[in-house]
Amino acid sequence: MTTFFNTLKYFFFFFYFSAIYNLLCIIFNVTGSIGLRESIYATFLWLVPILLFQKHAKKIAAYIGIFLWLGSLFSLNYFFLYGQEFSQSVIFIIFESNFVESFEFLQTYFQWWIIPFIVIYSFLSYYFWKKLPKIETSSKAIYLFIVFSLLVPFHKFLELYYVEKKPYEEASYKQMARMQASSPWNIVLGYVNYKNDLKQMEKLLEKNSTLKPVENLKDNYKDEASTLILVLGESTNRNRMGIYGYKRNTTPNLNRLKDDLILFDNVYSPRPYTIEVLQQALSFADEKNPNLYLNKPNLINIMKQAGYSTYWITNQQTQTKRNTMLTTFSKMCDNQVYLNNNQKQNSNSYDEVVLDPLENVLANTSVKKKFIVVHLLGTHNKYEYRYPKDFAVFDNFKVDDNRLSEKEKRYYNDYDNAVFYNDYVISKIIADAKNSKKPTALLYLSDHGEEVFDNKKVKKLGRNEDSPTLSMYSIPFIIYENTDFKKKIKDFTSLKKYTNREYSSSDLIYTFIDLAGLNFKEFDSSRSVINKNFLEKPVLIGNPSNKNKLRDINALKVVNM
């Protein structure tokens, strides 16, 4: 009986590292008790080495405890910063970032009060470890308990694979999903899944190359020379742009070009994350059919089918040319220009680096038809690294908001400075399009917005799909056409009457194909915001894998008033 109670003390020592986080989630109504229950199951696994090597039990517990402590800090810190679960989506975002971007993230969101919390939390774990007793028994019953400690954490896999005869992959996936409620499996298994997804992306590239082209593709501009530019911004909330009515003049260059722009003021992103947005925007996938990007040609495929040479110019961080999901889309193009591969310079890679490569592509007269994707860092955090010092025009501008601390006001100002610099880059790209010797059209939008203390009710910074605000989804959506391209479009001026249409960037592919003058059998003109046949429909936001959480953007507008 003594051995049982001594073993139980080891169990509670290991359980401590998952229990605190899960109890907080329950107390603050973030989630139910499933995570706590699954953590109990997973904790039994750590008893196996303790029971097998009883003489070294306390030393083994110390090593395991350090491992669990490190893993638990991620979920605990995330909970205190956001009041949300440390979900699989967060794991993916972390592993899609390189070291510099992750360090910037920590600098941005770290709060001083986390330090005493970590100290107290760590001291308690050390105190509990010091109180652990010795375990000494020769009872054969201990082996039954070892078997029990192995069966409990893996019961879900055993049930699915051996009892229900489910495929090994499905049983393994659900087993891992259950274990991720506890430390350190939230990190370890998250990384395993991330690596698996990278392998899957390589397979997707191969699969994409075998997809059937769209049927009856027609080019309304026939074989005329033309250039189409898609500029993908990053984390830019249109309501912080002067051209959209913001009180600060953050877009002086675009303001001067306003008469030449088609400025849509009611466009929203379906999600607040880059990869998830682009999977929809660049393909026929949407919030109701999120996997269509796997089974149908995407925008790049269609432009290539139409005879366009395709280019991807990016200032997004890439450690190599193939180690992110984002790179999958770029690899589908004929030509790639990666401008931000050096980790030591990531934070200082300003978006103007895309200008020279873009000018070179535009100047190449040997290519008749060009489709160019320009992917910017835009106003991604950490904001102070997104613009040169010469563009720090709002640093001395006092934010009229007593809610904000001095540090928060700096974030607010830094974000506006980043928008101010983004205005410079976008206007330069438009100038290149204007001076192009071929008919050229450009569409600029941001992947998603960003909350930078815009919500007057709750102070928030960044993006969180489980706690959305309007700023996270409100994006700029701007079309420019040079003089030669306008000659192709008889009703260019009339397009401005469409600019108040409520629209989701998940349907971007229809608008861009329409802008390119392309048509094919399954093209749906009612989903192009520049088409006279456009039909307005609810703009849904949220994770499409959980359709119960999809919501109309208009409901969010009411919440954020």
C-alpha positions, -999 to 999 in steps of 0.1 A, spaced: 0 0 0 29 23 8 43 18 -27 9 26 -42 7 60 -24 44 68 -32 37 61 -69 6 83 -67 28 112 -55 49 108 -87 17 107 -107 6 140 -93 40 156 -98 39 148 -135 2 157 -138 9 191 -123 25 203 -156 -7 197 -175 -33 202 -148 -27 239 -141 -33 249 -177 -63 227 -181 -79 238 -148 -74 275 -159 -92 268 -191 -121 252 -172 -123 280 -146 -124 307 -172 -149 289 -194 -124 286 -223 -132 249 -227 -147 219 -210 -131 191 -190 -121 169 -219 -85 183 -219 -81 176 -182 -94 141 -186 -71 133 -215 -41 148 -195 -49 123 -167 -47 94 -192 -14 107 -208 3 112 -174 2 74 -167 29 70 -194 55 88 -172 51 62 -144 66 34 -166 103 44 -163 97 52 -126 84 17 -119 110 0 -141 140 18 -125 128 23 -89 163 30 -75 167 60 -98 131 71 -96 137 106 -82 165 114 -107 144 101 -136 115 122 -124 138 153 -124 147 148 -161 111 142 -171 99 171 -150 123 195 -168 109 182 -201 73 187 -190 80 221 -175 95 234 -207 65 221 -228 39 235 -204 53 271 -206 40 274 -241 4 266 -233 4 286 -200 19 317 -215 -5 316 -245 -34 312 -222 -24 343 -201 -18 364 -232 -49 354 -251 -73 337 -227 -75 308 -252 -64 272 -256 -30 264 -271 -45 248 -301 -31 229 -331 -36 260 -352 -11 279 -329 14 250 -332 13 253 -370 18 291 -369 48 287 -346 65 261 -369 57 281 -400 78 309 -386 116 310 -386 137 319 -355 138 356 -361 101 359 -367 94 338 -336 118 360 -316 99 391 -328 66 375 -318 79 369 -283 92 405 -280 58 418 -292 36 398 -269 58 393 -238 45 410 -206 65 417 -174 40 399 -152 48 366 -169 82 365 -151 68 362 -115 43 337 -127 70 316 -142 91 319 -111 62 308 -88 51 280 -111 87 267 -114 93 269 -77 62 248 -69 73 222 -94 108 221 -77 91 219 -43 69 190 -53 99 172 -68 119 176 -35 90 159 -16 90 128 -38 97 96 -18 117 66 -27 100 36 -43 112 1 -33 92 -30 -39 98 -64 -53 61 -72 -57 51 -89 -90 20 -67 -90 42 -38 -100 44 -53 -135 6 -53 -138 7 -17 -129 33 -10 -156 11 -27 -182 -19 -7 -169 2 25 -172 9 17 -209 -26 7 -218 -44 38 -203 -26 65 -224 -30 46 -256 -65 33 -251 -79 54 -279 -55 39 -305 -61 4 -292 -99 9 -293 -99 23 -328 -73 1 -344 -80 -33 -328 -117 -31 -318 -132 -9 -345 -107 -19 -371 -100 17 -382 -70 24 -405 -37 28 -388 -33 64 -399 -68 74 -386 -62 57 -353 -28 73 -349 -41 107 -357 -69 106 -332 -45 92 -306 -22 121 -311 -51 146 -310 -61 133 -276 -26 134 -262 -20 170 -273 -40 183 -243 -10 175 -221 26 187 -219 49 181 -238 28 164 -264 13 198 -275 47 207 -289 62 173 -298 32 160 -317 25 194 -332 60 193 -347 55 157 -359 22 168 -376 39 198 -391 67 177 -407 41 153 -420 23 182 -436 54 193 -453 58 159 -469 21 161 -479 27 195 -496 54 179 -517 29 153 -527 4 180 -535 28 196 -559 30 163 -577 -8 159 -576 -14 194 -588 7 187 -619 -17 159 -628 -50 178 -624 -71 182 -655 -72 217 -669 -104 238 -668 -127 231 -698 -133 254 -727 -109 281 -715 -114 313 -735 -94 345 -735 -116 376 -743 -84 395 -750 -74 367 -774 -36 367 -780 -29 403 -771 1 411 -750 -9 417 -714 5 417 -678 -16 408 -647 -1 416 -613 -15 402 -580 0 420 -550 -5 401 -517 -1 423 -487 2 411 -451 -17 419 -419 -30 453 -432 -63 466 -418 -79 489 -443 -94 510 -415 -59 521 -407 -54 535 -442 -60 571 -449 -75 564 -483 -102 544 -465 -110 573 -442 -86 568 -413 -79 600 -393 -42 598 -399 -28 603 -434 -11 569 -436 -15 567 -474 -5 600 -490 7 583 -522 -24 563 -528 -45 593 -520 -29 611 -549 -37 582 -571 -73 578 -559 -90 589 -591 -71 561 -610 -80 534 -585 -110 512 -580 -112 511 -543 -134 484 -527 -144 493 -492 -164 463 -480 -141 433 -486 -131 408 -458 -108 379 -454 -123 345 -445 -97 338 -418 -69 357 -400 -40 334 -411 -20 337 -443 -18 300 -453 -55 293 -447 -65 325 -466 -44 318 -496 -56 282 -498 -90 297 -505 -81 329 -523 -59 313 -549 -82 283 -556 -118 274 -558 -118 264 -521 -140 284 -498 -154 284 -462 -179 256 -471 -155 236 -494 -121 241 -478 -104 211 -496 -112 221 -532 -77 235 -535 -65 199 -536 -89 187 -563 -92 215 -588 -68 237 -607 -59 269 -589 -53 305 -602 -17 298 -611 -27 266 -631 -53 285 -650 -31 315 -659 -5 291 -671 -31 272 -692 -41 306 -707 -6 311 -720 9 333 -692 44 330 -680 41 330 -642 63 346 -616 63 346 -578 83 374 -562 83 373 -524 97 391 -494 82 366 -470 107 348 -448 119 315 -463 148 296 -448 150 274 -479 130 273 -511 107 245 -500 103 244 -462 70 262 -458 35 256 -470 35 290 -486 64 279 -509 41 253 -524 22 279 -543 54 297 -554 68 265 -567 38 261 -590 50 292 -609 75 291 -637 98 315 -620 105 323 -583 124 352 -567 130 346 -530 143 378 -514 143 370 -477 163 338 -471 189 351 -446 178 347 -411 201 374 -398 185 400 -421 148 389 -419 138 417 -396 153 444 -418 142 431 -452 120 460 -463 94 454 -490 110 478 -515 134 449 -523 106 435 -546 107 466 -568 139 458 -588 129 422 -596 94 434 -606 108 460 -629 131 434 -645 102 411 -652 81 440 -666 110 451 -688 114 417 -704 97 423 -738 104 388 -750 75 374 -729 42 383 -743 18 375 -714 29 376 -678 12 368 -645 31 381 -615 25 375 -579 42 399 -555 41 388 -519 50 414 -493 58 414 -456 34 444 -454 26 454 -418 34 420 -402 45 423 -366 70 432 -352 58 465 -367 89 486 -360 110 464 -383 86 468 -412 97 503 -422 130 523 -425 136 551 -400 128 577 -426 92 565 -425 88 569 -387 65 599 -392 40 590 -364 65 583 -336 59 617 -320 22 617 -327 2 612 -295 -25 585 -296 -56 600 -282 -66 570 -261 -61 569 -224 -67 531 -224 -33 525 -238 0 523 -219 31 540 -234 43 506 -248 9 500 -264 9 534 -279 43 526 -295 28 495 -311 -1 517 -323 23 542 -338 46 516 -352 17 499 -370 7 532 -386 43 538 -397 43 503 -413 11 512 -431 27 545 -442 57 526 -456 34 500 -472 17 529 -490 51 539 -505 57 504 -517 23 498 -532 24 532 -550 58 523 -565 44 490 -578 14 509 -593 39 533 -609 57 503 -624 24 491 -638 15 525 -651 49 527 -670 47 492 -683 50 491 -721 22 465 -723 -14 466 -711 -11 460 -674 -37 455 -646 -30 451 -609 -50 439 -580 -38 445 -544 -53 430 -513 -40 420 -479 -42 384 -468 -60 394 -436 -62 424 -412 -47 430 -378 -60 441 -344 -38 468 -330 -60 482 -301 -87 492 -325 -115 476 -305 -127 501 -279 -142 475 -256 -113 451 -252 -76 458 -257 -62 433 -282 -31 430 -303 -26 406 -332 -50 379 -345 -70 352 -328 -97 333 -347 -113 321 -315 -117 357 -303 -122 377 -335 -125 414 -341 -135 433 -372 -100 446 -377 -86 411 -381 -107 406 -412 -111 441 -428 -87 443 -458 -78 467 -486 -89 456 -521 -77 479 -549 -76 475 -587 -54 496 -610 -53 495 -648 -29 514 -670 -40 533 -700 -33 505 -725 -53 480 -704 -83 503 -700 -86 503 -738 -96 467 -735 -122 474 -709 -151 494 -723 -168 498 -689 -138 506 -667 -154 537 -652 -186 518 -644 -167 493 -622 -165 520 -596 -202 517 -589 -195 481 -576 -170 492 -549 -195 490 -520 -203 454 -526 -198 431 -496 -173 405 -506 -150 377 -493 -115 373 -505 -122 336 -505 -137 343 -540 -107 362 -552 -100 337 -580 -133 346 -597 -126 383 -597 -90 379 -609 -99 356 -637 -127 381 -647 -101 409 -646 -78 388 -669 -107 385 -694 -108 347 -691 -138 324 -691 -144 287 -690 -171 261 -685 -174 262 -647 -167 299 -642 -192 315 -619 -196 352 -627 -219 357 -597 -188 354 -575 -167 381 -592 -171 414 -575 -164 433 -607 -190 414 -627 -225 428 -635 -239 393 -626 -224 394 -591 -247 382 -563 -241 393 -528 -240 366 -502 -231 363 -465 -194 367 -459 -185 339 -436 -155 338 -413 -140 311 -391 -125 277 -393 -143 256 -420 -133 224 -403 -157 234 -375 -188 247 -394 -206 254 -361 -182 282 -355 -186 299 -389 -202 333 -385 -215 361 -407 -191 391 -407 -222 413 -401 -227 396 -367 -191 405 -359 -198 442 -369 -225 443 -343 -202 429 -316 -174 453 -325 -196 485 -325 
